[in-house]
Amino acid sequence: MLLIAATSYNQSSRRTTNRATTAQRAETRSGDASANHATQARNIHQSNSRQTTSTVHQSGTATPNTRNNQRSATNSTYPGNNTRVTRTNAQQTNTHGTSNAASRERSNTVNTAPRRVTSSTHVRTSGTSGRVYVSSRQYTGRHAGVHQYHAPPPSRAYRARHYEYRAPVSLNIIWTPVMHSHYIRMYPMVKYWHYRHGYHIANVSAYFAEYYMGDVMTVYGRVSEVYYSRSTDEYFLYYGAYYPYQDFTTVIPGWIARQYSKWPERYFRNQHIAATGLITSFQGEPEIVVKESFQLNLY
């Protein structure tokens, strides 16, 4: 009986052990299968991400470094594309060069703009006609100053604030049909005069004449220096400061200047003069070229 009982116990224990081993093997196989499934899913995800990345790169949304790498790889693979890529790079370089040149030009334009006097009543940089006319003077060269400064004088803006010109009191000039015909003859470079009959010609200080180039104005101030050109028989009246630091210039023909005195250089020096005419530009500075004697008024 004992032998039979031991034999049955051994057989039951073996069956239990076999069942446990079978269960462990099944668990191991299921774990391996799940690991294989996870590995396959990871591989599929990586391949999809690679495809997506390559698609994004091909669609043109890749980073510049990636595009450059693709261009270099393409050029190494296909030598015929080198010309196209080189041309594209050259176009990009030219574009950047053009933009840089434009920015430099704008900066130079801003840096080299003519100096302007800050004033609430004088803010225009050109006349109402919108054009700047070149001076009709005959003498176009440079000359040595009659008087010399040891150091440059104060700026025009400083002198405009601290040394104002004495303005004429009873000078009132009206634009009339006769005046219109005179100005058509005196200034043939102007094609159209936009002043109406009865228009009052404004008076402006020589400090601010540069704001009204292209307009007919009465410019007043004090003459500091007079220069005579023998080659053209013209007298140059420099307002405010000695040449070439003058605020304004009035050019008078010799035959008009000698109507006032036999020695116009001495006569006009330190005089207060108001000149009426078209404000033109000579080397960036404002001036009036007098054509008739009625354009000058001493006060």
RODO-2510 file (C-alpha; in nm, 4 decimals, decimal comma):
residues 299
     n   res          X          Y          Z
     1     m     0,0000     0,0000     0,0000
     2     l     0,2809     0,2360     0,0860
     3     l     0,4412     0,1688    -0,2531
     4     i     0,1199     0,2428    -0,4373
     5     a     0,0670     0,5660    -0,2430
     6     a     0,4245     0,6874    -0,3151
     7     t     0,3887     0,6086    -0,6809
     8     s     0,0620     0,8027    -0,7082
     9     y     0,2155     1,0988    -0,5182
    10     n     0,5140     1,1110    -0,7545
    11     q     0,2888     1,1027    -1,0573
    12     s     0,0690     1,3859    -0,9233
    13     s     0,3738     1,5993    -0,8355
    14     r     0,5172     1,5437    -1,1857
    15     r     0,1881     1,6531    -1,3432
    16     t     0,1870     1,9666    -1,1263
    17     t     0,5468     2,0428    -1,2194
    18     n     0,4749     1,9882    -1,5877
    19     r     0,1754     2,2186    -1,5685
    20     a     0,3849     2,4907    -1,4030
    21     t     0,6579     2,4509    -1,6627
    22     t     0,4023     2,4690    -1,9421
    23     a     0,2517     2,7848    -1,7939
    24     q     0,5943     2,9477    -1,7581
    25     r     0,6768     2,8582    -2,1192
    26     a     0,3452     3,0107    -2,2349
    27     e     0,4149     3,3280    -2,0378
    28     t     0,7641     3,3470    -2,1823
    29     r     0,6305     3,3004    -2,5346
    30     s     0,3625     3,5700    -2,4770
    31     g     0,6285     3,8070    -2,3365
    32     d     0,8524     3,7447    -2,6354
    33     a     0,5593     3,8021    -2,8700
    34     s     0,4675     4,1313    -2,6991
    35     a     0,8330     4,2416    -2,7131
    36     n     0,8441     4,1537    -3,0808
    37     h     0,5244     4,3498    -3,1365
    38     a     0,6700     4,6519    -2,9525
    39     t     0,9916     4,6311    -3,1531
    40     q     0,7980     4,6086    -3,4790
    41     a     0,5805     4,9067    -3,3776
    42     r     0,8928     5,1083    -3,2897
    43     n     1,0513     5,0234    -3,6221
    44     i     0,7325     5,1192    -3,8087
    45     h     0,7151     5,4501    -3,6203
    46     q     1,0796     5,5302    -3,6988
    47     s     1,0338     5,4478    -4,0660
    48     n     0,7210     5,6663    -4,0794
    49     s     0,9053     5,9537    -3,9125
    50     r     1,1908     5,9166    -4,1633
    51     q     0,9444     5,9236    -4,4493
    52     t     0,7669     6,2260    -4,3016
    53     t     1,0982     6,4089    -4,2544
    54     s     1,2058     6,3332    -4,6087
    55     t     0,8656     6,4469    -4,7342
    56     v     0,8930     6,7722    -4,5389
    57     h     1,2422     6,8295    -4,6736
    58     q     1,1238     6,7687    -5,0271
    59     s     0,8281     7,0052    -4,9818
    60     g     1,0620     7,2953    -4,9014
    61     t     0,9918     7,3445    -4,5257
    62     a     1,3214     7,2075    -4,4092
    63     t     1,5826     7,4182    -4,2366
    64     p     1,8435     7,6061    -4,4441
    65     n     2,1202     7,3713    -4,3301
    66     t     1,9217     7,0689    -4,4472
    67     r     1,8512     7,2346    -4,7829
    68     n     2,2186     7,3192    -4,8236
    69     n     2,3132     6,9593    -4,7428
    70     q     2,0596     6,8317    -4,9946
    71     r     2,1947     7,0742    -5,2571
    72     s     2,5522     6,9626    -5,1954
    73     a     2,4471     6,5975    -5,2121
    74     t     2,2531     6,6629    -5,5302
    75     n     2,5454     6,8493    -5,6831
    76     s     2,7842     6,5666    -5,5979
    77     t     2,5446     6,3152    -5,7480
    78     y     2,4449     6,5185    -6,0539
    79     p     2,7274     6,7384    -6,1836
    80     g     2,4941     6,9104    -6,4289
    81     n     2,3141     7,0887    -6,1402
    82     n     2,6224     7,2832    -6,0315
    83     t     2,5543     7,5608    -6,2802
    84     r     2,1972     7,6095    -6,1645
    85     v     2,2891     7,6141    -5,7956
    86     t     2,5818     7,8500    -5,8568
    87     r     2,3537     8,0869    -6,0470
    88     t     2,1010     8,0743    -5,7623
    89     n     2,3721     8,1494    -5,5071
    90     a     2,4929     8,4380    -5,7223
    91     q     2,1407     8,5766    -5,7439
    92     q     2,1067     8,5545    -5,3679
    93     t     2,4404     8,7322    -5,3262
    94     n     2,3362     9,0045    -5,5673
    95     t     2,0066     9,0442    -5,3859
    96     h     2,1818     9,0815    -5,0508
    97     g     2,4336     9,3179    -5,2070
    98     t     2,1555     9,5293    -5,3546
    99     s     1,9724     9,5511    -5,0235
   100     n     2,2939     9,6413    -4,8438
   101     a     2,3705     9,9059    -5,1062
   102     a     2,0204    10,0465    -5,0727
   103     s     2,0535    10,0634    -4,6941
   104     r     2,3932    10,2325    -4,7280
   105     e     2,2447    10,4781    -4,9754
   106     r     1,9613    10,5580    -4,7391
   107     s     2,2037    10,6057    -4,4509
   108     n     2,4278    10,8255    -4,6673
   109     t     2,1256    11,0212    -4,7771
   110     v     2,0257    11,0775    -4,4176
   111     n     2,3829    11,1664    -4,3100
   112     t     2,4471    11,4085    -4,5963
   113     a     2,1142    11,5938    -4,5763
   114     p     2,1605    11,9732    -4,5696
   115     r     2,1449    12,1376    -4,2325
   116     r     1,8098    12,2902    -4,1437
   117     v     1,7143    12,5454    -3,8821
   118     t     1,4664    12,4064    -3,6336
   119     s     1,1752    12,6465    -3,6212
   120     s     0,8010    12,6105    -3,5910
   121     t     0,7401    12,8682    -3,8655
   122     h     1,0084    12,7500    -4,1093
   123     v     0,9709    12,3786    -4,1726
   124     r     0,9701    12,3542    -4,5517
   125     t     1,2731    12,2177    -4,7347
   126     s     1,1692    12,3551    -5,0749
   127     g     0,9343    12,6123    -5,2199
   128     t     0,5691    12,5691    -5,3035
   129     s     0,6623    12,5132    -5,6677
   130     g     0,8313    12,1883    -5,5681
   131     r     1,1339    12,2559    -5,7919
   132     v     1,4845    12,3898    -5,7354
   133     y     1,6314    12,5952    -6,0204
   134     v     2,0005    12,6314    -6,0924
   135     s     2,1382    12,9813    -6,0614
   136     s     2,1627    13,1832    -6,3821
   137     r     2,4777    13,3674    -6,2729
   138     q     2,7627    13,3894    -6,5243
   139     y     3,0536    13,3419    -6,2838
   140     t     3,0535    12,9773    -6,1741
   141     g     3,4004    12,9364    -6,0217
   142     r     3,5336    12,9658    -5,6689
   143     h     3,7403    13,2508    -5,5363
   144     a     3,9460    13,3441    -5,2354
   145     g     3,7622    13,5209    -4,9579
   146     v     3,8264    13,8897    -4,9096
   147     h     3,8185    13,8408    -4,5324
   148     q     3,9375    13,5287    -4,3547
   149     y     3,8265    13,3701    -4,0291
   150     h     4,0786    13,2264    -3,7851
   151     a     3,8102    12,9709    -3,6983
   152     p     3,4736    12,8956    -3,8633
   153     p     3,1919    13,1240    -3,7426
   154     p     2,8985    12,9933    -3,5383
   155     s     2,6507    12,7794    -3,7259
   156     r     2,3605    12,9269    -3,9198
   157     a     2,1131    12,7890    -3,6665
   158     y     2,2989    12,9518    -3,3775
   159     r     2,3200    13,2884    -3,5520
   160     a     1,9529    13,2708    -3,6500
   161     r     1,8602    13,2388    -3,2814
   162     h     2,1007    13,4973    -3,1406
   163     y     2,1651    13,7457    -3,4241
   164     e     1,8381    13,8140    -3,6030
   165     y     1,8350    14,0433    -3,9057
   166     r     1,6495    14,3690    -3,8866
   167     a     1,3403    14,3287    -4,1027
   168     p     1,2089    14,5982    -4,3405
   169     v     0,9092    14,7803    -4,2007
   170     s     0,7188    14,9203    -4,4993
   171     l     0,8083    14,6853    -4,7821
   172     n     0,4977    14,5460    -4,9485
   173     i     0,5329    14,3913    -5,2954
   174     i     0,2282    14,2612    -5,4846
   175     w     0,2295    14,0195    -5,7782
   176     t     0,0783    14,2096    -6,0706
   177     p     0,0353    14,1343    -6,4443
   178     v     0,3265    14,3693    -6,5207
   179     m     0,5460    14,1898    -6,2683
   180     h     0,4355    13,8588    -6,4166
   181     s     0,5525    13,9627    -6,7641
   182     h     0,8848    14,0876    -6,6220
   183     y     0,9528    13,7575    -6,4479
   184     i     0,8708    13,5558    -6,7582
   185     r     1,1421    13,7501    -6,9374
   186     m     1,3957    13,7485    -6,6507
   187     y     1,3684    13,3809    -6,5567
   188     p     1,2976    13,1794    -6,8732
   189     m     1,3812    12,8497    -6,6953
   190     v     1,0456    12,8683    -6,5133
   191     k     0,7733    12,7282    -6,7376
   192     y     0,4774    12,8097    -6,5181
   193     w     0,4186    13,0831    -6,2573
   194     h     0,1544    12,9690    -6,0119
   195     y     0,1017    13,3063    -5,8390
   196     r    -0,2349    13,4754    -5,8832
   197     h    -0,2649    13,8471    -5,9458
   198     g    -0,2765    14,0331    -5,6140
   199     y    -0,0573    13,7755    -5,4368
   200     h     0,1538    13,9297    -5,1596
   201     i     0,5245    13,8452    -5,1916
   202     a     0,6367    13,7366    -4,8459
   203     n     0,9487    13,8653    -4,6717
   204     v     1,1908    13,6066    -4,5371
   205     s     1,5150    13,6344    -4,3448
   206     a     1,8367    13,5338    -4,5183
   207     y     1,8797    13,2641    -4,2531
   208     f     1,5717    13,0791    -4,3831
   209     a     1,5978    13,1444    -4,7566
   210     e     1,7152    12,7874    -4,8175
   211     y     1,3664    12,6648    -4,7282
   212     y     1,2070    12,8557    -5,0170
   213     m     1,4175    12,7581    -5,3173
   214     g     1,2061    12,7765    -5,6313
   215     d     0,9786    13,0508    -5,4925
   216     v     0,9649    13,4244    -5,5517
   217     m     1,0425    13,5842    -5,2166
   218     t     1,1860    13,9048    -5,0716
   219     v     1,5026    13,8043    -4,8841
   220     y     1,6402    14,0585    -4,6394
   221     g     1,9577    14,0751    -4,4338
   222     r     2,2833    14,2564    -4,3674
   223     v     2,5667    14,2373    -4,6211
   224     s     2,8971    14,1299    -4,4644
   225     e     3,1175    14,0990    -4,7727
   226     v     3,1136    14,2082    -5,1392
   227     y     3,3105    14,0372    -5,4132
   228     y     3,3538    14,1640    -5,7685
   229     s     3,4180    13,9344    -6,0676
   230     r     3,5985    14,1239    -6,3426
   231     s     3,5519    13,8431    -6,5943
   232     t     3,1710    13,8612    -6,5793
   233     d     3,1216    14,2120    -6,4298
   234     e     2,9089    14,0811    -6,1417
   235     y     2,8960    14,1814    -5,7761
   236     f     2,8292    13,9164    -5,5120
   237     l     2,6693    14,0331    -5,1885
   238     y     2,7225    13,7823    -4,9042
   239     y     2,4793    13,8075    -4,6139
   240     g     2,5570    13,7339    -4,2503
   241     a     2,9094    13,5924    -4,2737
   242     y     3,2151    13,6048    -4,4938
   243     y     3,2483    13,3767    -4,7940
   244     p     3,2173    13,0728    -4,7942
   245     y     3,0111    13,0768    -4,4714
   246     q     2,7450    13,3186    -4,5977
   247     d     2,3754    13,2689    -4,5250
   248     f     2,2571    13,4026    -4,8586
   249     t     2,3976    13,5558    -5,1797
   250     t     2,2610    13,8261    -5,4069
   251     v     2,4217    13,8529    -5,7521
   252     i     2,4019    14,2012    -5,9084
   253     p     2,5181    14,2940    -6,2610
   254     g     2,7778    14,5689    -6,2746
   255     w     2,5565    14,8136    -6,4606
   256     i     2,2927    14,7962    -6,1850
   257     a     2,5437    14,8139    -5,8979
   258     r     2,7099    15,1259    -6,0400
   259     q     2,3750    15,3054    -6,0407
   260     y     2,4040    15,3252    -5,6624
   261     s     2,7693    15,4253    -5,6360
   262     k     3,0950    15,4440    -5,8267
   263     w     3,2453    15,2080    -5,5684
   264     p     2,9790    14,9401    -5,5157
   265     e     3,2067    14,7212    -5,3034
   266     r     3,2355    14,9849    -5,0351
   267     y     2,8788    15,1071    -5,0771
   268     f     2,7000    14,7745    -5,0294
   269     r     2,9178    14,6468    -4,7429
   270     n     2,7326    14,6526    -4,4056
   271     q     2,4108    14,7655    -4,5773
   272     h     2,0688    14,6184    -4,5025
   273     i     1,9309    14,5038    -4,8379
   274     a     1,6095    14,3298    -4,9409
   275     a     1,6253    14,1524    -5,2772
   276     t     1,3075    14,0306    -5,4483
   277     g     1,3308    13,7532    -5,7049
   278     l     1,3400    13,3830    -5,7759
   279     i     1,5458    13,1950    -5,5164
   280     t     1,7800    12,9640    -5,7057
   281     s     2,0564    12,7280    -5,5963
   282     f     2,4309    12,7498    -5,6567
   283     q     2,6353    12,4596    -5,5187
   284     g     2,3581    12,3896    -5,2693
   285     e     2,3379    12,7461    -5,1340
   286     p     2,0419    12,9817    -5,1947
   287     e     2,0805    13,3017    -5,3925
   288     i     1,8910    13,5537    -5,6052
   289     v     2,0271    13,6734    -5,9389
   290     v     1,9042    14,0305    -5,9867
   291     k     1,8015    14,1207    -6,3416
   292     e     1,6417    14,4645    -6,2926
   293     s     1,7085    14,7500    -6,0537
   294     f     1,3552    14,7422    -5,9042
   295     q     1,4432    14,4097    -5,7427
   296     l     1,6748    14,5804    -5,4879
   297     n     1,5565    14,7756    -5,1841
   298     l     1,7874    14,9341    -4,9245
   299     y     1,6359    14,9967    -4,5832
***
